[in-house]
Amino acid sequence: MFYMHNFPSESFVDLTMYQFGQRECHPNHDAPLVKHRHYLFHYVFSGKGVLEIEHDGVMLPFTVEQGQGFLIFPGHFNRYKADEENPWHYAWVEFDGLKARDLVKRTGLKANAPIYTSSDMNETSRMVNALSNIINRPTGDPIELMSFFYMFMNCFIYSSESRSQNQNSIGRMQDFYVQEAINYIQQNYYNDISIKDIASHCNIHRSYLSRIFKVGLDITPQLFLIRHRIEVACELLRTTKHSVGEISRMVGYPNQLNFSRTFRREMGVSPQQWRK
């Protein structure tokens, strides 16, 4: 059994699905090596298989079994293969949006630690039920499907064992510095700020800032700044009539050409096309 359904993602901005489906795999069924532009979560109903994720130029292997899941992060090559003797049956949902990164962070999963394991079977049961409601209603009303997806995300966060482990690290000094840097970016993104400026605000060296960002968020501070600016730009494109040039300057890009190039690289389309 296999089916996939595309979702009208243009109707939702903060959080949206792009496609979802399920597959009962044949033994050794092999998905090709690909790199996705959005988050892609799989939940394994039965069986098992192997996931490989590219991280820092190395393919990391993970065995995933019944009751587990895996989250593929945007921009990382990946492939996965069903077990020869006990091939898996899984469902998936591809998603993204302005709030997606923050929600994913709360699960505790990372690009190099992508395996979902339950810490609360009641929450996991609710998560699976919400996911089943999505994949079993491919022609359902988009708003109804999104209500199930929000329930799925909530249960995904609160049932993730990685989230529980991550909470134990809250209060470490590097977490304080990362949050301080994030606050500075969110309050000054529209200015011509650099990573050196952010590190100086936190009273740490820029190389240390880059290292703790990579450990804590699996992203560089420069890319975090870029993506925050693009998120704000998307919201302005959606909710205002400001020109692209005006929005470019409002999010810290005095050069509209640089803004448009960066926007296309992050979103896959130009600001004008995204607004349509």
C-alpha positions in Angstrom: 0.0 0.0 0.0 1.2 3.5 -0.9 -0.4 6.9 -1.3 0.7 10.5 -1.0 -1.5 13.6 -0.9 -0.3 17.2 -1.5 -1.7 19.9 0.8 -2.7 23.5 -0.2 0.2 25.0 1.9 -0.2 28.5 0.5 -3.2 29.0 2.7 -1.2 28.8 6.0 1.9 30.7 6.9 2.9 30.1 10.6 2.7 26.3 10.3 1.6 24.2 7.3 1.8 20.8 5.8 3.1 20.2 2.2 2.3 16.6 1.7 1.5 13.4 3.7 0.9 9.8 3.1 1.8 6.2 4.2 3.6 3.2 2.8 3.8 -0.5 3.5 7.2 -1.3 2.2 8.5 -4.5 0.5 11.6 -6.1 2.0 14.7 -3.9 1.3 12.6 -1.1 -0.3 15.1 1.7 -0.7 14.3 5.4 -0.8 16.8 7.3 -3.0 19.4 9.8 -1.7 17.6 13.2 -1.6 17.7 16.6 0.2 14.4 18.1 1.3 13.5 21.8 1.6 11.1 21.2 4.5 10.9 19.1 7.7 9.8 15.5 7.0 8.6 13.3 9.9 8.0 9.6 9.6 6.3 7.4 12.3 6.8 3.6 12.1 3.6 1.7 12.7 5.2 -1.7 12.4 8.5 -3.3 11.2 11.8 -1.6 11.1 14.4 -0.1 8.8 17.6 2.0 8.6 17.8 5.8 8.1 21.0 7.5 6.9 21.4 11.3 7.4 24.2 13.4 6.1 25.7 15.6 8.8 29.0 17.6 8.4 29.8 15.6 5.3 29.3 12.2 6.9 26.3 9.8 6.5 25.1 8.8 10.0 23.1 5.5 10.2 20.2 4.9 12.6 18.0 1.9 13.1 14.3 2.8 13.5 11.7 0.3 14.8 8.0 0.0 15.5 6.8 2.8 17.8 9.7 5.1 16.9 9.9 7.9 14.3 12.5 10.0 12.6 12.6 13.7 11.6 14.5 14.7 8.5 15.7 18.3 8.7 15.8 20.7 5.7 19.1 20.8 3.7 20.4 17.4 4.8 20.9 14.5 2.3 19.1 11.4 3.5 18.0 7.9 2.5 16.2 5.1 4.2 15.7 1.4 3.6 13.2 -1.2 4.8 14.4 -4.2 6.7 14.8 -7.4 4.7 12.9 -9.7 7.1 10.6 -7.2 8.8 9.9 -4.3 6.5 8.3 -1.2 7.9 4.9 0.4 7.5 5.1 4.1 8.1 3.2 7.3 7.7 4.8 10.7 7.0 4.0 14.4 7.0 6.1 17.1 5.4 5.8 20.5 7.1 7.3 23.9 7.6 6.3 27.5 8.3 7.4 30.6 10.2 7.0 28.8 13.6 8.1 25.4 12.5 11.8 25.8 13.6 10.8 26.9 17.1 8.4 24.0 17.5 10.9 21.5 16.2 13.4 22.8 18.7 11.0 22.0 21.5 11.0 18.3 20.6 14.7 18.1 21.4 15.5 16.4 18.0 18.4 17.6 15.9 19.7 16.9 12.5 22.4 14.6 13.9 20.0 13.1 16.5 16.7 12.7 14.5 15.1 9.6 16.2 11.8 10.1 18.0 11.3 7.8 21.0 8.3 8.2 23.3 8.5 9.3 26.9 4.7 9.3 27.4 2.7 6.6 25.7 -0.6 8.4 26.3 0.7 11.5 24.4 2.2 9.3 21.7 -1.2 7.5 21.3 -2.8 10.9 20.8 -0.1 11.9 18.3 -0.6 8.7 16.3 -4.4 9.2 16.3 -4.0 12.8 15.0 -1.6 11.6 12.3 -4.0 8.8 11.3 -6.8 11.4 11.0 -4.7 13.3 8.6 -3.5 10.5 6.4 -6.9 8.8 6.3 -8.7 12.0 5.1 -6.6 13.1 2.1 -9.6 15.1 0.6 -10.7 16.6 4.0 -11.3 20.2 4.6 -7.8 22.0 4.9 -8.8 23.7 8.2 -9.9 20.5 9.7 -6.7 18.8 8.6 -4.7 21.6 10.1 -6.5 21.2 13.4 -5.3 17.6 13.5 -1.8 18.7 12.5 -1.7 21.2 15.4 -2.7 18.4 17.7 -0.1 16.2 16.2 2.6 18.8 16.8 1.6 19.4 20.4 1.7 15.7 21.2 4.9 15.2 19.2 6.6 17.9 21.4 5.3 16.6 24.7 5.9 12.9 24.1 9.4 13.2 22.8 12.0 11.6 25.0 14.6 14.0 23.5 12.6 16.9 24.9 12.8 15.5 28.4 16.5 15.0 28.1 17.0 18.5 26.7 15.1 20.0 29.6 17.8 18.7 32.0 20.4 20.9 30.2 18.4 24.1 30.7 20.3 26.6 32.9 23.7 25.8 31.5 25.7 29.0 30.8 25.9 28.3 27.0 22.1 28.1 26.9 21.9 31.5 28.5 24.3 32.9 25.9 22.4 31.4 23.0 19.1 32.8 24.3 20.8 36.2 24.9 22.0 36.1 21.3 18.6 35.2 20.0 17.0 38.1 21.9 19.5 40.5 20.5 18.9 39.3 16.9 15.1 39.5 17.3 15.4 43.1 18.7 18.0 44.3 16.1 17.5 42.3 12.9 16.5 45.4 11.0 19.9 47.1 11.7 23.2 46.3 10.0 24.4 43.9 12.7 27.2 41.3 12.4 28.0 38.1 14.3 30.8 40.1 16.0 28.2 42.6 17.2 26.0 39.8 18.6 29.0 38.2 20.3 30.1 41.5 21.8 26.6 42.0 23.2 26.9 38.7 24.9 30.4 39.4 26.1 31.8 36.3 24.4 34.1 35.6 21.5 32.4 35.1 18.1 34.0 31.7 17.6 32.5 30.5 21.0 29.1 31.9 19.9 29.2 30.0 16.7 30.2 26.8 18.5 27.4 26.9 21.1 24.9 27.9 18.5 25.9 24.8 16.5 25.6 22.6 19.6 22.4 24.0 20.9 20.5 24.7 17.6 22.4 22.9 14.9 22.6 26.1 13.0 25.1 29.0 12.8 24.2 32.4 14.2 24.6 33.9 10.8 22.0 31.5 9.3 19.7 32.1 12.3 19.9 35.8 11.6 19.2 35.3 7.9 16.2 33.1 8.5 14.8 35.4 11.2 14.9 38.3 8.7 13.3 36.1 6.0 10.5 35.1 8.4 9.8 38.7 9.2 9.9 39.5 5.5 7.3 36.8 4.8 5.0 38.2 7.4 5.3 41.7 6.0 4.8 40.4 2.4 1.6 38.6 3.6 0.1 41.3 5.8 1.2 44.7 4.3 1.3 46.5 1.0 4.9 47.7 1.4 7.0 47.3 -1.7 9.7 44.6 -1.9 12.3 47.4 -1.6 10.7 48.8 1.5 10.5 45.4 3.1 14.1 44.7 2.2 15.2 47.7 4.2 12.8 47.0 7.0 14.5 43.6 7.6 18.1 44.8 7.4 18.9 44.5 3.7 19.7 48.0 2.3 20.5 46.3 -1.0 17.3 44.9 -2.5 19.2 42.6 -4.9 20.9 40.9 -2.0 17.6 40.6 -0.2 15.9 39.0 -3.2 18.8 36.5 -3.7 18.7 35.5 -0.1 14.9 35.2 -0.1 15.0 32.9 -3.1 17.7 30.8 -1.6 15.7 30.3 1.6 12.2 30.1 0.2 12.7 28.7 -3.3 10.9 31.6 -5.0 11.3 35.4 -5.3 9.6 37.8 -2.8 7.2 38.8 -5.6 6.3 35.2 -6.4 5.8 34.4 -2.7 3.5 37.3 -2.2 1.2 36.0 -5.0 
